[in-house]
Amino acid sequence: MFASNVIGRCKHCKKSGRLKHESASYAWFAARFCQNLWIEGFAEQNATTSRNGVSTVIQQHYRAYHSHSNRHAISIARWHGHTSRQGQPLSRSTTTPRRSCEHNTRLFPLIQQQQQQQQQQQRKYSSRDSGTTPKKLLGEIAVDREIILSAALEQSSASTAHSLIDIMFRALRQVNNPKLAWECYTDLTSRNMLHYLTRDQYRDLVRLFRHATTHTQALEYLLPLLDDMDILGYRIGRREKLVIMRLLGMNGKLEEMEQVFLDLKEQDKLLLEAVLDEKDAQKPFNIMFDMYKLQKDLVGLNHVAEKSLAIYGEMIDMGIRPGPVATRLLMENIRGAGTTYDIVESVWTWFWNKMGMNVGGKTMDLDPSLYSEMVLYFASAGRPEYALEVNDLMVKRKIPRDVRVGTALIHKVGRSGNLERAMEIFNEMTRVDGVEPTLVTFNALIDIHAHKSPEPDIEGASRMYQKLQDYGLKPDIATIGPLIDMFAKKGDLDMVRRLYRDLVDNQQLKPNEYIYSSLIECFVKHRDRESALDVLNAMRKTPSSKSGKNKHGTLANQVTYNLMVRSFVRDNDLRGAFELLDLMVESKLQPGPRTFTPLLGLLADQGNVIAANKVVKMMGKIGTRMNLFTHTALLEAHTKAGDIRGAERIFQKMKSRYRLNTQTFNVLMYGYMRKNEMDMVLETYRNMVESHVGMNEYTYGILMYYFSRRREPQAVESLMATMNKNNIRPRVISWTILMQSYFEYELYEDGFRVYDRMKQADIDPNYITHSLLIATCARTGDVELAETVLGNVVDHYQNYKPENEVNQELLADARRVASSQLYSHSLPKLVDQMLKEHQELLPPATKLPPHLFDPLINLYTDRLEFTKAKEAFGRMMDLGVNVSAHVYISLMNMYKHEERLDIVEYLWNHLRTRQANPVPMNELDPELGNDIPLPIAIKDNYDLLFAKDDTLPAEFSVFSPSHVQVQQESHVISPYAVSIYIDTLAQQERFDDVNQLWDKLTEEQYPFDEHNWNRYLTSLAESGDVKKAVKMTSTYLEEHQEHVQQSTRSTDNLTTNDDQKRQLYNRTYRALAEMLDINVDGLTERQLYDTVLATLDNE
């Protein structure tokens, strides 16, 4: 039979195919094929019968035709909420694509061909032997034959289907061949035999395909399976939905996963009270936690945290008690988002709304680990106040606290300054909860006493050290290190030596570089050079544990030296820094360029060019070569000192030696900007582009400021767009400059809209932004809006200000670790400790800046509302805001307008003599209510730009001068203060005092600006001293272009000249005209100016 030619036609494309089978070879292949499938007894059966549908599968493999179904994934909404379709036709949906004829050419089943041949033979035999049979009898025989044949065909189809199903399951269970199994399934599909699969078999197929393939292939297989179940009317069970839900999440199809999750939630609401087990109810939620964690890179860490909080909350709302797995995944997702202010506030709001609002009422008995993990999380974030709130909830609900929770509370509450509460927690932990403290607990106790502000609690730290020994615990390096550092800073040399001997002799521990650094710092400060040298030599002989394979590595390395130098720089102790450098040279340790970079950075911030050049000479004497970064610090010193010509010389020298980086160009552009040489800003930028040096946000900021000064806000907008195209996200400083550009162009509405755009871009305005808003409101005379903005800023500051003025960011853990590791073996490293180790200074305290109040004081002064101006100053002092030079001068200006000239002179003398005691205003003006201290040097926040690069290589960023924010008194009086005092003296016609003041300041080489010159010339003209007035006017006109600093001050109400080429102000040349008896009638301003100059030339 198999030797005959079997011809079949595809019922779709009508193409015919011919397959010639030799019975022997076909039987051999069938046997081998079945043997490979480990199917015993199938070879003979499949080789001898044509009624079994497996023969077709074997023929296909024998012919090497392997094809796959080209089916598409169904929409989840098609089946996720579908009910049973019992009673509907079992044919496949028209939406399910048929197998392509091109890829799946099949012969008609052999069994159908055999039946047709048998029917033809029976008809021939019947007609030949029974030719005289009556028609009625023939009809009955035909009907019986049709019934028999129909039953035979049905039996053959069932046999074929069951054989394919059997092979399919064996392929999945025994040989792990999902590809072959899927071919069997697609064969069943093409034969319209899916109804032979039961629902239980479909469930098994879902399970087997899930475990036999990757998650991507499994999703491709299971979506059609579930679609077919839906078409057949089989209910898609909860287990199948969970499987498909996980697969969708693993493949990044989170929206579709959410749809299945919503369906399961609705289903669980009906089953929860009846038959659904608690663990089963938790499964969909746990999958959601897990899948969002898996796809964190796709959706973002913050979104993962927000979704996790929402999902956990839904569990509580539905009455499903979250288990340990859900709690663990929740906390992992929250910790993954970090501990930024917004994230921590969101977590706290969620926790309090879910757990804390109903402390005394009936609540669900939640997993106790949630409370413990929340304590550890808020402690890690540096928010001890929230950690204490959770701790109180644990006490009220009688949730046990372990040693890690107690240690975390002790550490963070104590470091925040509340030592009393920290000790209470320690007593509760040991006496009430019966928890045994560990070495980490005592290390935390010692640490909080050693870091007590403003002075270390030496007695308390010593007491904790003794208590540790009473418990029979042995101290480690983390125990003794903070004690040595504390006594070293206190200057107790005897105690330092005792602790060091205990560390080495009794405890037999090896000191690390931080302990050695504390010893050297202590000895240098007490000028004990001999002991400091001994420590340095000991460091040189001590191998470093971090040297690895390099056995010659020692603790005395460049990083250690830089750490110590940075420590002195941080304390503004230049003498100590130079002493240490001398010790290094004396002990034959060669300082590198990076050792000097902190010193140059400090001097650069001060604009101290003379001292910076002395450091450079010192480097040359000891053979330390300058590098790009030290040269950049020197360049910055010249730019901040206003020596732009000196900066240009250094820049040209650097250009010939190094490949310049972004930082170098930024510093020079910043110098030009400060000197108002805007053309050179653009020229330097062109030079930067030609040198193929990349730009950063600060470069764009300087250019934005350039166009802002040119009153071209659209150019600033274009630069913002260019930043986004270059994947440089504009931060708050860029947005503030954009706002300023509109305000400078007097497009106030557009400027205020920029503020709204900032908020929409998730950029939080800073104090500089709000200062600009207040200053703009003051300029436009909108007092109400200015007061509203200031009130909102102050309210926000007071609501979120730490009670003990400790910077919360510094209390946060420096590194993100698993919660299981927190306070288990050691104390976590805090942000302030990390900054010190990386030779960086701590960020400034989060106090309100004085430039928020200065515009309002000036606005009230211009409106002659002196009482309100004094109230604004009083409010500023009550908030603990430092007095800056701007505020101090604004007070001088206020009293000048109030005609309290005696107070102006008192303030001037106080500023001039640098008296330590504040001005006693209770005696001079009780209405002010506060004494006026000397102004401190605060970074000029009216300059919106800092030419710093936060994306530099580690070599420079570690020692970047931008991190050195030394608050030191400025001995250079502002030219604005000089102008106010000259006005005060001129109002009283004390012209001799004006001349004495000018001569004295000239002798001191004071850098007068054009406002000072114009006021002085006006004073000379009003005094009638024609000879000196003519002489000084000529001197001023000759020196103006090169030496006299040009400046504009919005608060300086002296009548100015709109023509930038004119060097005399209107008030000045009118006073000179009156002195020279020039008739001004009928003359324009330009004619009058030219006439005055001509007359001066003649004189």
Secondary structure, 3 states (H helix, E strand, C coil): CCCCEEEEECCCCCCEEEEECCHHHHHHHHHHHHHHCCCCCHHHHHHHCCCCCHHHHHHHHHCCCCCCCCCCCCCHHHCCCCCCCCCCCCCCCCCCCCCCCCCCCCCCCHHHHHHHHHHHHHHHHHHHHCCCCCHHHHHHHHHHHHHHHHHHHHHHHHHHHHHHHHHHHHHHHCCCCHHHHHHHHHHHHHCCCHHHCCHHHHHHHHHHHHHHCCHHHHHHHHHHHHHHHHHHCCCCCHHHHHHHHHHHHHCCCHHHHHHHHHHHHHHHHHHCCCCCCHHHHHHHHHHHHHHHHHCHHHHCHHHHHHHHHHHHHHHHHCCCCCCHHHHHHHHHHHHHCCCCHHHHHHHHHHHHHHHHCCCCCCCCCCCHHHHHHHHHHHHHCCCHHHHHHHHHHHHHCCCCCCHHHHHHHHHHHHHCCCHHHHHHHHHHHHHHCCCCCCHHHHHHHHHHHHCCCCCCCHHHHHHHHHHHHHCCCCCCHHHHHHHHHHHHHHCCHHHHHHHHHHHHHHCCCCCCHHHHHHHHHHHHHCCCHHHHHHHHHHHHHCECCCCCCCCCCECCCHHHHHHHHHHHHHCCCHHHHHHHHHHHHHCCCCCCHHHHHHHHHHHHHHCCHHHHHHHHHHHHHCCCCCCHHHHHHHHHHHHHCCCHHHHHHHHHHHHHHCCCCHHHHHHHHHHHHHCCCHHHHHHHHHHHHHCCCCCCHHHHHHHHHHHHHCCCHHHHHHHHHHHHHCCCCCCHHHHHHHHHHHHHCCCHHHHHHHHHHHHHCCCCCCHHHHHHHHHHHHHHCCHHHHHHHHHHHHHHHHHHCCCCCCCHHHHCECCCCCHHHCCCCCCCCEHHHHHHHCCCCCCCCCCCCHHHCHHHHHHHHHCCCHHHHHHHHHHHHHCCCCCCHHHHHHHHHHHHHCCCHHHHHHHHHHHHHCCCCCECHHHHCCCCCCCECCCCCCCCCCCCCCCCCCCCCHHHHCCCHHHCCCCCCCCCCCHHHHHHHHHHHHHCCCHHHHHHHHHHHHHCCCCCEHHHHHHHHHHHHHHCCHHHHHHHHHHHHHHHHHHCECCCCCCCCCCCCCCCCCCCCHHHHHHHHHHCCCCCCCCCHHHHHHHHHHHHHHC
